[in-house]
Each structure stands twice: as C-alpha cells, then as structure tokens.
C-alpha cells in the first residue's frame, strides 16, 4: 500500500466521520436547547438528558475522527453503542408499526452509515497503529 494512497483513504474516512457526526450533534443540541415541551417536566428532563448523551456521542465521534489512530478502539465502541441503539429503535418501529420519515432516516444513520464507518475504520486503521501512536 502506498503511503499517499493510505493517507488519502484515512483523510476521506475522517471527513466522513466528521460529516456523519453532524447528525447526533445537531439532534442532541436541538433536544437539549428546545427540550420536549409537549410532555410533563419529568419527561422533558429525561428528553434533555438523552439529547445530552446524543450530543456527547457526536462530539466524541469528532474527537475520534481527529485522533483516529489513537482512538480506534473508542471509535469502534461508540459505533457498537449506536448500532445497538439503532437495533432497539428498529425493534420498536416494527412492534409499533411506525416507519415515519424521521425514524427511517435515523435508522439509515444508525444501521447503515455507522456500520460502514465502523468497518472502514477497522479495516484501514490497524490495531498496531494504536500501540505505535
């Protein structure tokens, strides 16, 4: 593998991660700021808490993108968490038969985009890179 080609692949992967992380960052920030006024105060508080977790996951994805060689394992674990949550969202959508556009779009991010980024990272960033950094 040529070094220049390898660096180009890594830069493209980092860019894809940064762009994809805009979704949880934007959604999390919106949920924290706006809350869920249609519910009672407890549910609104819970909504803001979960939105804060989403925001934190997105910001951590950004951090990992910048330091992908050092944060390979953390990035992969975050991907696993997102994919698990996406699987639970899919289960809920199947049980309740609710496949609205927002649900489908989030499922695409959680169960298609995230696994692709996870696979690319596992393939392009070798484990040995973690010890070398």
ZIZIVEN-V196428 format. One record per backbone hydrogen bond with DSSP energy under -1.0 kcal/mol. NH is the residue of the N-H (numbers start at 1). CO is the residue of the C=O. If there is no record, write none. Layout:
nh-><NH & NH>
co-><CO & CO>
This chain:
nh-><6 & 7 & 8 & 9 & 10 & 11 & 12 & 13 & 14 & 15 & 16 & 17 & 18 & 19 & 20 & 21 & 22 & 23 & 25 & 26 & 27 & 28 & 29 & 30 & 31 & 32 & 33 & 34 & 35 & 39 & 44 & 45 & 46 & 47 & 48 & 49 & 50 & 51 & 52 & 53 & 54 & 55 & 56 & 57 & 58 & 59 & 60 & 61 & 62 & 63 & 64 & 65 & 66 & 67 & 71 & 75 & 76 & 77 & 78 & 79 & 80 & 81 & 82 & 83 & 84 & 85 & 86 & 87 & 88 & 89 & 90 & 91 & 92 & 93 & 94 & 95 & 96 & 98 & 104 & 105 & 106 & 107 & 108 & 109 & 110 & 111 & 112 & 113 & 114 & 116 & 117 & 118 & 119 & 120 & 121 & 122 & 123 & 124 & 125 & 129 & 130 & 132 & 133>
co-><2 & 3 & 4 & 5 & 6 & 7 & 8 & 9 & 10 & 11 & 12 & 13 & 14 & 15 & 16 & 17 & 19 & 20 & 21 & 22 & 23 & 24 & 25 & 26 & 27 & 28 & 29 & 30 & 31 & 36 & 40 & 41 & 42 & 43 & 44 & 45 & 46 & 47 & 48 & 49 & 50 & 51 & 52 & 53 & 54 & 55 & 56 & 57 & 58 & 59 & 60 & 61 & 62 & 63 & 67 & 71 & 72 & 73 & 74 & 75 & 76 & 77 & 78 & 79 & 80 & 81 & 82 & 83 & 84 & 85 & 86 & 87 & 88 & 89 & 90 & 91 & 92 & 93 & 100 & 101 & 102 & 103 & 104 & 105 & 106 & 107 & 108 & 108 & 109 & 112 & 113 & 114 & 115 & 116 & 117 & 118 & 119 & 120 & 121 & 126 & 127 & 128 & 129>
